[in-house]
Amino acid sequence: MQETLYTVAEVAERLKVAPTTIRRWLKRQWLTGIETTAGWRISEQDIADWDRRNRTGEGVKQRRAKKDATDDR
């Protein structure tokens, strides 16, 4: 079975944010995806994982912990 991959623009529209926001999340590894020569591709599972982490607050806690760790340097 072949997995559906979405473009940055498609994910941005789905999550109701700007494409630049999706690219920023990918760069910061808040959202996972595959970087190809044609641009980023994000799977349904990547979107579901992001959604689960952010609905439960898990993603926010991880980002704060990471930020705190870098601030201590």
Contacts in CASP RR format, 6 or more apart in sequence:
PFRMAT RR
TARGET T0000
AUTHOR 0000-0000-0000
METHOD contacts of the structure
MODEL  1
MQETLYTVAEVAERLKVAPTTIRRWLKRQWLTGIETTAGWRISEQDIADW
DRRNRTGEGVKQRRAKKDATDDR
3 43 0 8 1.000
3 44 0 8 1.000
3 45 0 8 1.000
4 43 0 8 1.000
4 44 0 8 1.000
5 34 0 8 1.000
5 41 0 8 1.000
5 42 0 8 1.000
5 43 0 8 1.000
6 14 0 8 1.000
6 41 0 8 1.000
6 42 0 8 1.000
6 43 0 8 1.000
6 44 0 8 1.000
6 47 0 8 1.000
7 39 0 8 1.000
7 40 0 8 1.000
7 41 0 8 1.000
7 42 0 8 1.000
8 19 0 8 1.000
8 22 0 8 1.000
8 23 0 8 1.000
8 26 0 8 1.000
8 39 0 8 1.000
8 40 0 8 1.000
8 42 0 8 1.000
9 19 0 8 1.000
11 22 0 8 1.000
11 31 0 8 1.000
11 42 0 8 1.000
11 47 0 8 1.000
12 18 0 8 1.000
12 19 0 8 1.000
12 21 0 8 1.000
12 22 0 8 1.000
14 47 0 8 1.000
15 22 0 8 1.000
15 47 0 8 1.000
22 31 0 8 1.000
22 40 0 8 1.000
22 42 0 8 1.000
23 40 0 8 1.000
25 31 0 8 1.000
25 50 0 8 1.000
26 32 0 8 1.000
26 33 0 8 1.000
26 35 0 8 1.000
26 40 0 8 1.000
26 42 0 8 1.000
28 63 0 8 1.000
30 50 0 8 1.000
30 59 0 8 1.000
30 63 0 8 1.000
31 42 0 8 1.000
31 46 0 8 1.000
31 47 0 8 1.000
31 50 0 8 1.000
32 42 0 8 1.000
32 46 0 8 1.000
32 49 0 8 1.000
32 50 0 8 1.000
33 40 0 8 1.000
33 41 0 8 1.000
33 42 0 8 1.000
33 43 0 8 1.000
33 46 0 8 1.000
34 40 0 8 1.000
34 41 0 8 1.000
34 42 0 8 1.000
34 43 0 8 1.000
52 58 0 8 1.000
53 59 0 8 1.000
53 62 0 8 1.000
54 60 0 8 1.000
END
